[in-house]
Amino acid sequence: MENNLENKAKFFALYWGQKVFKWNDAPMKSKVGITHMTKHHLLNMHLELKSVSLITDEDFTEIMWNRFPFQPSFKKGRIYLEHLNCTQCDFIRSKGYAVPFMGASVGELINMGWLKMEGSQDESPSPNKSVKNDQ
């Protein structure tokens, strides 16, 4: 997948309406929406998302119940994103968790500056560092 503004906008749109949009290292988050889909915003903002490894028991149970509805109980364990169906992946995304996008892993999305993990102390690359500006 090419690192350009069009693909970055598509990725951001998957989190539409969620309060996960951040201007560089500003302390507050905004909801992803139409006002943030300008070239200027896309070059200078990233999403701050949760790691799937930190999934809550409630969210994990919801995913597992949708996958195995006849299983009476579940033991929290690993979630293999490649084995989830679209509905389950959309559910995880709707809760603000980072998931791969168009063949790019979460790590690659972090390296491109499109997202930063919530609570991460590591400095992410500048969001506009390597985005190809096609306009």
Phi and psi restraints in degrees (value plus and minus 20) as a CYANA .aco file:
   2 GLU   PHI    -100.3   -60.3
   2 GLU   PSI     119.2   159.2
   3 ASN   PHI    -106.2   -66.2
   3 ASN   PSI      68.4   108.4
   4 ASN   PHI    -156.6  -116.6
   4 ASN   PSI     151.1   191.1
   5 LEU   PHI     -83.9   -43.9
   5 LEU   PSI     -55.4   -15.4
   6 GLU   PHI     -82.6   -42.6
   6 GLU   PSI     -67.5   -27.5
   7 ASN   PHI     -87.8   -47.8
   7 ASN   PSI     -57.1   -17.1
   8 LYS   PHI     -83.5   -43.5
   8 LYS   PSI     -61.4   -21.4
   9 ALA   PHI     -83.4   -43.4
   9 ALA   PSI     -60.1   -20.1
  10 LYS   PHI     -82.6   -42.6
  10 LYS   PSI     -62.1   -22.1
  11 PHE   PHI     -83.8   -43.8
  11 PHE   PSI     -67.4   -27.4
  12 PHE   PHI     -79.7   -39.7
  12 PHE   PSI     -59.0   -19.0
  13 ALA   PHI     -81.9   -41.9
  13 ALA   PSI     -45.8    -5.8
  14 LEU   PHI     -86.0   -46.0
  14 LEU   PSI     -38.0     2.0
  15 TYR   PHI    -129.5   -89.5
  15 TYR   PSI       2.6    42.6
  16 TRP   PHI     -71.2   -31.2
  16 TRP   PSI     112.0   152.0
  17 GLY   PHI      64.2   104.2
  17 GLY   PSI     -28.6    11.4
  18 GLN   PHI    -111.3   -71.3
  18 GLN   PSI     125.2   165.2
  19 LYS   PHI    -105.8   -65.8
  19 LYS   PSI      56.5    96.5
  20 VAL   PHI    -155.1  -115.1
  20 VAL   PSI     -14.6    25.4
  21 PHE   PHI    -111.3   -71.3
  21 PHE   PSI     105.3   145.3
  22 LYS   PHI    -148.8  -108.8
  22 LYS   PSI     120.6   160.6
  23 TRP   PHI    -106.1   -66.1
  23 TRP   PSI      88.5   128.5
  24 ASN   PHI      19.6    59.6
  24 ASN   PSI    -135.9   -95.9
  25 ASP   PHI    -128.5   -88.5
  25 ASP   PSI       9.3    49.3
  26 ALA   PHI     -82.4   -42.4
  26 ALA   PSI     127.5   167.5
  27 PRO   PHI     -92.1   -52.1
  27 PRO   PSI     -43.5    -3.5
  28 MET   PHI    -125.5   -85.5
  28 MET   PSI     137.9   177.9
  29 LYS   PHI    -129.6   -89.6
  29 LYS   PSI     134.5   174.5
  30 SER   PHI    -139.6   -99.6
  30 SER   PSI     142.3   182.3
  31 LYS   PHI     -96.7   -56.7
  31 LYS   PSI     119.9   159.9
  32 VAL   PHI     -89.3   -49.3
  32 VAL   PSI     105.3   145.3
  33 GLY   PHI    -180.3  -140.3
  33 GLY   PSI    -197.2  -157.2
  34 ILE   PHI     -80.9   -40.9
  34 ILE   PSI     -54.4   -14.4
  35 THR   PHI     -87.2   -47.2
  35 THR   PSI     -37.3     2.7
  36 HIS   PHI    -121.2   -81.2
  36 HIS   PSI     -11.8    28.2
  37 MET   PHI    -117.8   -77.8
  37 MET   PSI       0.8    40.8
  38 THR   PHI    -102.6   -62.6
  38 THR   PSI     141.0   181.0
  39 LYS   PHI     -76.1   -36.1
  39 LYS   PSI     -64.0   -24.0
  40 HIS   PHI     -80.2   -40.2
  40 HIS   PSI     -66.7   -26.7
  41 HIS   PHI     -85.7   -45.7
  41 HIS   PSI     -64.6   -24.6
  42 LEU   PHI     -81.8   -41.8
  42 LEU   PSI     -53.9   -13.9
  43 LEU   PHI     -93.7   -53.7
  43 LEU   PSI     -44.8    -4.8
  44 ASN   PHI    -137.5   -97.5
  44 ASN   PSI     -12.5    27.5
  45 MET   PHI    -148.0  -108.0
  45 MET   PSI     142.0   182.0
  46 HIS   PHI    -163.6  -123.6
  46 HIS   PSI     150.3   190.3
  47 LEU   PHI    -118.7   -78.7
  47 LEU   PSI     122.8   162.8
  48 GLU   PHI    -131.0   -91.0
  48 GLU   PSI      89.3   129.3
  49 LEU   PHI    -139.6   -99.6
  49 LEU   PSI     144.8   184.8
  50 LYS   PHI    -110.5   -70.5
  50 LYS   PSI     129.0   169.0
  51 SER   PHI     -98.0   -58.0
  51 SER   PSI     118.3   158.3
  52 VAL   PHI     -80.8   -40.8
  52 VAL   PSI     -46.1    -6.1
  53 SER   PHI     -86.3   -46.3
  53 SER   PSI     -35.2     4.8
  54 LEU   PHI    -124.9   -84.9
  54 LEU   PSI       2.5    42.5
  55 ILE   PHI     -80.4   -40.4
  55 ILE   PSI     121.0   161.0
  56 THR   PHI     -95.3   -55.3
  56 THR   PSI     138.4   178.4
  57 ASP   PHI     -78.9   -38.9
  57 ASP   PSI     -60.1   -20.1
  58 GLU   PHI     -82.6   -42.6
  58 GLU   PSI     -66.6   -26.6
  59 ASP   PHI     -87.3   -47.3
  59 ASP   PSI     -59.2   -19.2
  60 PHE   PHI     -82.0   -42.0
  60 PHE   PSI     -64.7   -24.7
  61 THR   PHI     -82.3   -42.3
  61 THR   PSI     -60.7   -20.7
  62 GLU   PHI     -80.1   -40.1
  62 GLU   PSI     -64.7   -24.7
  63 ILE   PHI     -83.9   -43.9
  63 ILE   PSI     -67.5   -27.5
  64 MET   PHI     -87.1   -47.1
  64 MET   PSI     -57.0   -17.0
  65 TRP   PHI     -84.3   -44.3
  65 TRP   PSI     -58.8   -18.8
  66 ASN   PHI     -88.6   -48.6
  66 ASN   PSI     -49.9    -9.9
  67 ARG   PHI    -104.3   -64.3
  67 ARG   PSI     -59.7   -19.7
  68 PHE   PHI    -150.2  -110.2
  68 PHE   PSI      54.9    94.9
  69 PRO   PHI     -84.5   -44.5
  69 PRO   PSI     -37.0     3.0
  70 PHE   PHI    -120.0   -80.0
  70 PHE   PSI     -16.5    23.5
  71 GLN   PHI    -105.4   -65.4
  71 GLN   PSI     101.0   141.0
  72 PRO   PHI     -88.8   -48.8
  72 PRO   PSI     -50.4   -10.4
  73 SER   PHI    -169.7  -129.7
  73 SER   PSI     141.6   181.6
  74 PHE   PHI    -152.3  -112.3
  74 PHE   PSI     126.0   166.0
  75 LYS   PHI    -123.5   -83.5
  75 LYS   PSI     107.1   147.1
  76 LYS   PHI     -83.0   -43.0
  76 LYS   PSI     112.8   152.8
  77 GLY   PHI    -173.5  -133.5
  77 GLY   PSI    -174.4  -134.4
  78 ARG   PHI     -95.2   -55.2
  78 ARG   PSI     125.5   165.5
  79 ILE   PHI    -130.0   -90.0
  79 ILE   PSI     100.1   140.1
  80 TYR   PHI    -115.9   -75.9
  80 TYR   PSI      84.4   124.4
  81 LEU   PHI     -77.7   -37.7
  81 LEU   PSI     -51.6   -11.6
  82 GLU   PHI     -89.6   -49.6
  82 GLU   PSI     -33.4     6.6
  83 HIS   PHI    -121.5   -81.5
  83 HIS   PSI     -19.5    20.5
  84 LEU   PHI    -106.8   -66.8
  84 LEU   PSI     128.3   168.3
  85 ASN   PHI    -105.2   -65.2
  85 ASN   PSI     156.0   196.0
  86 CYS   PHI     -80.0   -40.0
  86 CYS   PSI     -61.2   -21.2
  87 THR   PHI     -82.3   -42.3
  87 THR   PSI     -63.8   -23.8
  88 GLN   PHI     -87.6   -47.6
  88 GLN   PSI     -60.6   -20.6
  89 CYS   PHI     -84.8   -44.8
  89 CYS   PSI     -61.8   -21.8
  90 ASP   PHI     -82.7   -42.7
  90 ASP   PSI     -58.7   -18.7
  91 PHE   PHI     -82.1   -42.1
  91 PHE   PSI     -67.0   -27.0
  92 ILE   PHI     -79.2   -39.2
  92 ILE   PSI     -65.2   -25.2
  93 ARG   PHI     -82.5   -42.5
  93 ARG   PSI     -59.4   -19.4
  94 SER   PHI     -85.3   -45.3
  94 SER   PSI     -38.7     1.3
  95 LYS   PHI    -115.3   -75.3
  95 LYS   PSI     -14.9    25.1
  96 GLY   PHI      66.1   106.1
  96 GLY   PSI       0.2    40.2
  97 TYR   PHI    -110.6   -70.6
  97 TYR   PSI     126.6   166.6
  98 ALA   PHI     -99.3   -59.3
  98 ALA   PSI     110.7   150.7
  99 VAL   PHI    -152.5  -112.5
  99 VAL   PSI     136.0   176.0
 100 PRO   PHI     -77.4   -37.4
 100 PRO   PSI     137.4   177.4
 101 PHE   PHI    -160.4  -120.4
 101 PHE   PSI     103.9   143.9
 102 MET   PHI      27.5    67.5
 102 MET   PSI      24.5    64.5
 103 GLY   PHI      66.3   106.3
 103 GLY   PSI     -27.9    12.1
 104 ALA   PHI    -112.7   -72.7
 104 ALA   PSI     110.0   150.0
 105 SER   PHI     -92.3   -52.3
 105 SER   PSI     147.2   187.2
 106 VAL   PHI     -79.0   -39.0
 106 VAL   PSI     -61.0   -21.0
 107 GLY   PHI     -80.2   -40.2
 107 GLY   PSI     -60.9   -20.9
 108 GLU   PHI     -86.8   -46.8
 108 GLU   PSI     -57.8   -17.8
 109 LEU   PHI     -85.5   -45.5
 109 LEU   PSI     -56.4   -16.4
 110 ILE   PHI     -84.9   -44.9
 110 ILE   PSI     -67.1   -27.1
 111 ASN   PHI     -82.0   -42.0
 111 ASN   PSI     -50.4   -10.4
 112 MET   PHI     -98.0   -58.0
 112 MET   PSI     -29.8    10.2
 113 GLY   PHI      64.5   104.5
 113 GLY   PSI      -7.4    32.6
 114 TRP   PHI    -101.0   -61.0
 114 TRP   PSI     -47.5    -7.5
 115 LEU   PHI    -166.4  -126.4
 115 LEU   PSI     141.0   181.0
 116 LYS   PHI    -155.5  -115.5
 116 LYS   PSI     123.3   163.3
 117 MET   PHI     -98.0   -58.0
 117 MET   PSI     116.9   156.9
 118 GLU   PHI     -78.7   -38.7
 118 GLU   PSI     111.9   151.9
 119 GLY   PHI      62.0   102.0
 119 GLY   PSI     -21.2    18.8
 120 SER   PHI     -91.7   -51.7
 120 SER   PSI     114.0   154.0
 121 GLN   PHI    -111.8   -71.8
 121 GLN   PSI     -33.9     6.1
 122 ASP   PHI     -91.0   -51.0
 122 ASP   PSI     123.2   163.2
 123 GLU   PHI     -98.7   -58.7
 123 GLU   PSI     106.0   146.0
 124 SER   PHI    -104.5   -64.5
 124 SER   PSI     138.9   178.9
 125 PRO   PHI     -79.7   -39.7
 125 PRO   PSI     132.5   172.5
 126 SER   PHI     -76.9   -36.9
 126 SER   PSI     109.7   149.7
 127 PRO   PHI     -76.3   -36.3
 127 PRO   PSI     -46.7    -6.7
 128 ASN   PHI    -121.3   -81.3
 128 ASN   PSI     -11.3    28.7
 129 LYS   PHI     -79.8   -39.8
 129 LYS   PSI     -65.9   -25.9
 130 SER   PHI    -150.5  -110.5
 130 SER   PSI      -8.1    31.9
 131 VAL   PHI     -94.4   -54.4
 131 VAL   PSI     107.3   147.3
 132 LYS   PHI     -96.4   -56.4
 132 LYS   PSI     102.5   142.5
 133 ASN   PHI    -113.3   -73.3
 133 ASN   PSI      83.8   123.8
 134 ASP   PHI    -100.6   -60.6
 134 ASP   PSI     -31.6     8.4
